[in-house]
Amino acid sequence: MPNEGLPILAYTLRRLVILLLSLLIAAMVLFVLLRLLPGDPANALLGVGATPEQIAAARAQLGSDQPLASQFLHYLDTLVRFDLGTSFVSRASVLGEIGNRMAVTIPLTLLGFLLALVIAIPLGVVAAVKSQTWYGWLISVVSQLGIAIPVFWLGILLVTVFAINLRLLPSGGFPLRGWDNPGEAAVGMVLPVLTVALVIAASLLRYVRAATLDVIDSDYIRTARALGSGFTEALVKHGIRNGSVPIISVLGIELASTFLGAVVVERVFTLPGLGSMLLLAIQQRDYPNLQGVLIVSTLLVLLIGFAADLLQRLVDPRLRERARGAA
């Protein structure tokens, strides 16, 4: 039908408006909360013992002597122009510095998430199909234990085993030339990626198992088997698409959790990503860097949720029919 894509387009535009409003609210909350923190941003430009005149001049230079409403409007104006400002301390472009740090954080997030999928999907299916066996039960128990382990503790444990005891991998750090030295950079990412992947896989495995159990007990699987299909054939032909619908929304949440977990893991392995930039900005009261990291992180999380919603709408025909009926 020629108008079949209109409900999806309307839904996309509506979700895009919600995303922009969410980003605006997040920017407002971050702006206000940072201004409530103790300390003066002018101190980042001045040393100890600065005179009141110097402090007043620094505030005028930064614009912190203006009313909060004026500061916020100026901040929104810079965001619209994709200008996150200049660091108080290094005088470098915040957007440029975030771009450099993303070269570590994004590969760590994506590789950790992909490895988590490789681990969680087959094990989750096995845990559901073989739920009555000892190894199916064992997979479920191990995944529950994995959820309870803090990501930083798991990172320290892997460093102890593979770096200190076995001496197979470096305990942390990243080459100064970054990905220009791909071999050394890849080796340095092994333990961080494994840390992120194991934590996310433990959580994701539970959802895969629950979705697979729902598919196994469904009427359409029983009907397919009654019509002569084997269990594996029925599961592959009819179960994967139906079971993937609830998993897609979970994948969006888990990908956002992977990104946030990667920021923590960077600190454990002393990687020059967004995590170390955020902590350094907090220590130095470097508000432009702090605001930049937080707003970019918030935007990435919102974009992940936006993409997951659209993908779920495209995969599930029932959602499309509901949208077409509402239109």
N, C-alpha and C positions, 0 to 999 in steps of 0.2 A: 504494500500500500504506500502511496506517495507521502502520506503524513505520518508514517510509522516512526520516523526519527524525531518528530516534534516533541513528544513527551520526554524523551531522553535529553534533548537539547534544553527544554525548559527546566528539567531537573538539574542539569549541569550548571545552567546560569544561576539557579536558585542556590545551589551549593557553593558556587563561586562568590555570590554576595555574602553568604554566611561566613565563608573563609575570610573575606576582606574585613567584615565586621569583627570577627574573632581576633584578627591581627591588630585591628585598631584598639580593641579593648585590652589586648595583651600589652601593646605598646604603652597605653595609658597606665596600666597597673605597674609595669616595670619602671616607668618614668617616676611615678609617685613613690614607689617603695625605695628606689635608689636615693631619692632626695630625703627620705626619712632616716637613712642610715647616719650614724654619727660620723663626724669628720667634715672637712671642707675640701672640695675639689681643688681649690686654689693651692692647697698644701702640696699637691702633686707637682706644681710648677716651682715651688719655692723651697728652700732649705730651712733647716731649723734656725730660729732666731730672726725670721723675717719681720720687718717693721709693719705697723698697721697700714702705712701708705703703700707698701709693696703688696700687701694682701689685698687692699682695695683695688689696686691696679690690676692684679691678677684676676680678681673676680670680674672686673669690667671686661677684661680680655676674654674670659670664658663665657661671659653672659650670665653668670650665676647671681649677679646683683639685680637681675630683672625679675619681675613677678613670675610665679610659676606658670601662669597661663601663657605668658609671652614665650617663656622657655619651651613649653610644650608645643606651641604652634610652630616655633622655629624647628623643633625636633621633628615634627611631622613633615614639615617642608623639606628637610634634608632626607627623610626616609623616602618621600615620593620621588626625589631626584636620585635615589640610590646612592646617597652620600651619607656614610656612617660617621663622618668626622675624622679628626686627627687625634692620635694618642697624645695625652698630656705629657707622658714620660719620654717616649721614643720619637715623637713628632712624625711618626709614619702614618700612612693612610690605614684606617681601621679595616676598610673593605679589602685592601690589598693584603694586609696581614692575615685576615680571616681566610682569604683565598689560599695563601701559603699553608696555613694550618689545615685547611680542608683536604689538602693532598695527603694528609696522614689519617684524618678522622673518617673521611668517606670510604677509602679502601678498607680500613679496619671494620667499619660498620657493614659494608656490603659483603665482604669476604666472611665475616663472622656469621652474618645472617644466612648466606648461602650454605655454609658448612652446617649450620644449625638445621636447615631444611633437609640436607642430605642425611643427617643423623635422625631427625625426629620423624619424618614421614614414614620411612620403612619400618622403623621400630614401633611407631604408634600403630600402624596397621597390624603388625605382628602381635603386639600386645592386645589388640582387640580380637583378632581372628583366633588367636591361641590363648584367650583369657583363662581357659580352664586348665592350662598346662603350667608347670612350675616355672618355665622360662618366661611365659607371658606375665605371670604374677611378679617375677623378679624384675622385669623391665618396668612395670608400674611402680614398684617399691623404689627402685633406683631413681626414677624420675621425680618421685616425691621428695626423696632426700636431696636431689640436685636443686630443687626449688628453694630449699631451706638454706643452701650454702650462699653466703654473700660473695659477690663477684670479686671483690678485692682479696678475700681470703683464698678463693680458688686460684687467683693469679699468683699469690705468694706460694701456695702449695706447688703449683706447676714450676715455678722458678726453683724451689727447693729440690724438686725431683730431677728436672731436665737440665737445669743450669748449674746447680751446685753439686748435686750427687753424681749425675751421669755426665755432666759437662758436654752435652750434645748441642745446646743452643745458648745464645747469649741471654743474660738475665734482664736486659733492657737496653734502652738507647736506640738511636737512629742515626744513620750516616749523615754527615754535614751536607753532603751533596744531594741528599734525599733520593728520589727515584732516578736520578742520573747515574746512581750506582745500584742498578736493579737487584743484583745478586745479594749484596749485603742488606739492602732494604727489605727484600723478601724474607731473608733469614731472621731479621729483627722483628718481623711481623708475625712469625709463626706462633709464638707463645701468646701474644695478645689476642690474635684471631681465635686460637683454640680456647682461651679463657672466655671470650664473649660467646662463642658458639656453644660451649657446653652449658652455660647458664641459660641461654635462650632455648636450646634444644630441650632441656628438662621441662621448661614451661610449655613449650609448643607441643611436645609429645602427648601431654594430657589431653589437649584439645583434639589432636588427630585421633587418638584412641576413642574419645567420646563420640566424635563424628562418625567414625567407622562402625562403632557399635550401633548407632542409630540406623546406619545404612543396612547393616546385616539384619536387623530386626524389622526392616520396612516391608510393606506389602508388595512393592514393585520387585524387590529381590525374590520374594517367595513366588510371585507370579512368573517371573522369568525362569526360575528353576522348575516350576511346574510345567512350563512349556518346553522343557528339554535342555535348557542352558545349564552348564556346569556352574559350580559355585564361583570359581575364579572368573569365568567368562561373564557371569551376571554382575559380579562385583566391578569388573573393569568397564563393561559396556554401560551399565546403568548406575553404578554406585559412585564413580569418581566425580562426575559432574554435580550430582546432588549433594555429595558429601563435601565438595569444595566450597559450596555457598557459605555455610557458617564459618568455614576456615578462613575465607578471604578477609573478613572483618577482623578476625583474630590476628592474621598476618600483618595487617596495618598497625595494630597495637604493638605487636611484637617487634616490628621493624623500628617503630619509634622508641621502644624500650631498648633495642639494640644500639641505637644511636646514643641514647642517654647513658647506657652502660659503657659504651666505648669511651665516653668522656671520662668516666671514673677509671677505667682500665689504663688509659693513657698516663694517669698519674702513677699507677703502680709500676709501669714499665718505662717511666720517664720518656714518653714519646712527645714530640713537639706538635701536639694537636690542639684542638679547641679547649680541651680540659686544662692543660697547663697555661694556656693563654687566659682562661677565665680565672684561675686561682691567682695568677700573677697580677691580673687587673684588680682583684679584690684586695690583695696585699698592698698595692701601690695607690689605691683609691683612684685608679685610672678609669673614670666614668665612661668616656667614649668607647674604650675597648670592652668594658663590662657590658654596656648597653648593646654594643654591636654583636657580641657573642650570644647574648640572651635573645635578642630579637631574631637573629639568624637561626638559632636553634628552635625557637618557637615557630618560625615560618616553615622550617623543614618538617617539624612534627605535624603541623596543620596540612601541609601538602601531602604527606603520607596518608593521613586520614581522608583527605579529599580524593586521592587516587584509589584508595581501597573502596570507598563508597561507589565511585563510578564503575570500578571493575566488578563489584558485586552486582550492580544493576545490569551490566552487560551480560554477565554469566547466567543470572537467574531469570528465566522468562516470566516467572510469576510476578516479579517486581515490575517488569516492563508492562505486563498486562494491567497491573494495578494502576500504574502511572497513566496508561492510555485510557483506562476507565475514568480516572479522576479528571483527565483533560476533557 
